[in-house]
Amino acid sequence: MQLLFIHADYIEYEAKSKTRVAEDIAAERRNERIEEPLVAFIAVERGDEQNPSYVVEKAADEALSISGQVKAERIVLYPYAHLSSELASPETSVEILRGLEEVLLARDVEVTRAPFGWYKSFTLRCKGHPLSELSRKITALEGADAKGAAAATAAVEQKSKALEAEEKAISHFFFTDGQGNLVGTDDFEFEDKDENLRKFFMYESEKRREVDRIPPHVELMKRLEIADYEPASDPGNMRFYPKGKFIKSLLEDYVRDSVADYGAVEVETPIMYSALHPSLKDYLERFPARQYSMLGKGGKPDLFLRFAACFGQFLMSSEMSISYKNLPLKVFELAPSFRKEKRGELVGLRRLRKFTMPDMHTLCRDMNEAVAEFEKQYGFCMHILSEIGFSPNDYEVALRFTKEFYDEGTNKALIDRLAGLAGKPVLIEQWDQRFFYFVLKFEFNFVDALGKASALSTVQIDVENAERYGIAYTDTDGARKRPIILHCSPSGAIERCIYALLEKAHLEKEAGILPMLPLWLSPTQLRLIPVAERHLDYIEGILPELKGRIRVDVDDRDETVSKKIRDAGREWVPYVAVVGDKEVESQTLNVTIRAESNKKQQKKAEMTASELEELIIAVAIKDKPFRPLPLSYKMSERAKFTG
Ligand SMILES: [Zn+2]
């Protein structure tokens, strides 16, 4: 069930005409005005049919709790099918709505239920205070859990404990001042250059992840044929078109290669696990994530899709023979992962329910080695982001730790060094006690055009899970000891990197720069545009040399040259060369270089095909992975995927 609660000065509605599934109602109930209500807009969903009575009880609890908080005098139940794309049958919907009305009446609440299945006009005035608009989702699966029907009870209930811990953790925020001091957030003076840090801090303190406006990358991901929503899947599971799949694969290649260079070994572990496994059961309590659960053996909901590669790798490590000589031991997986994020938090590629997470774990001998490795990985992550296309100006650093960790040994100096590497003030969060499995973590957070922050790279020092999973190594004296474990995602989710690149391009456009993707990720790096058909021979002649090392295509469509140039611009093609008689005669190309052009003035250069090839390789590729063009090099042969 999807619920949208609005605390209103009043609501007035009129049932105008029946739909096919309208319930019969008395004439006097067709037109109502209710003062000072909490209006609950409700969509009853298909899943609710599994356990209607649970859904009714739970919805009544929510409505009562919110009306208590906002001190509403009465409740209006308003059927609103548009909140969901997976509606229950009309019979169940009416049954659940009536049930809800009865339960609320039985609890002495003044309640009005608007008729189901009618076209209604309505007017309402929302009060506009912070709690006046709230959304909730109730699922019947939780109901099965609440009744102790199965082990996923544990999963779901425990999950909420972990999420609760996150909400309850008492933390103090500071900023670094560049001189080794932590400054309270009230005393910190933001300069103009700290605007993104300010936005990041606002986002952190409000903890409001809901999407209220559509971020600019959503239009871009569609127009550039990168990715799109898939209406036939669960929200947050995207489809990727050839260009998007290509960009994603290239990013994956790059992260995988870099992590291998860094010394990690790659593994693959299952994406699905049983919540009944003793280590996992315990772990779920400690990891604040929302799982996709599903039916397992005997129809009991005891399986869930992994939200990270941690447990697969930990279970593997627990059975390995590890010597102190193997440490620090780095294990890596490019892990498709699933998190049932709240519906209202999903938008475009920023936050997904299915994503690809580069996930590396490092087993370290002791805390000293863990801290040293943490510092190295901090630098490693900065390097990875910079090679992908983000400078430290593009992200805000958060360092989070327990007070105990900070006060110990030389850790203050460590924090100071890490902040120094960012070259600008960073956000510090200090916890009074350890609520989580880690004592220190950092993230690099991208702040988008709407002021929303999301983490790219992150590393955590985990002091719990070696014990929980029984992971041990043999030390110099033959004793078996527990390692300290680092969790690292060098780039963050691959899809999120694409989101951040698109948002960054949008922000640059706003600042008067022609938007583009980094050259190494651009599906087409060079476009050749023949002035007339007779120039195609020359183009075909130079293509074989170019095609193996850079991505070049030919706009051989039956369009005007000016339209082709415009389209290349709309596609953000970095190098565009128009080929006419002059070029054929001089055996050169006259190239427009997007990165050095602006709206008013285009930067052009004349060079031979092989000079251009060397230039593109020097600027873009260097030691980056290369993949060939993901579509036919002839534009006339390409189908359109969007629009
Ligand atoms: Zn992990």
Boltz pocket constraint, residues with backbone or C-beta under 6 A from the ligand:
constraints:
  - pocket:
      binder: B
      contacts: [[A, 308], [A, 309], [A, 310], [A, 359], [A, 360], [A, 361], [A, 486], [A, 487], [A, 488]]
      max_distance: 6.0
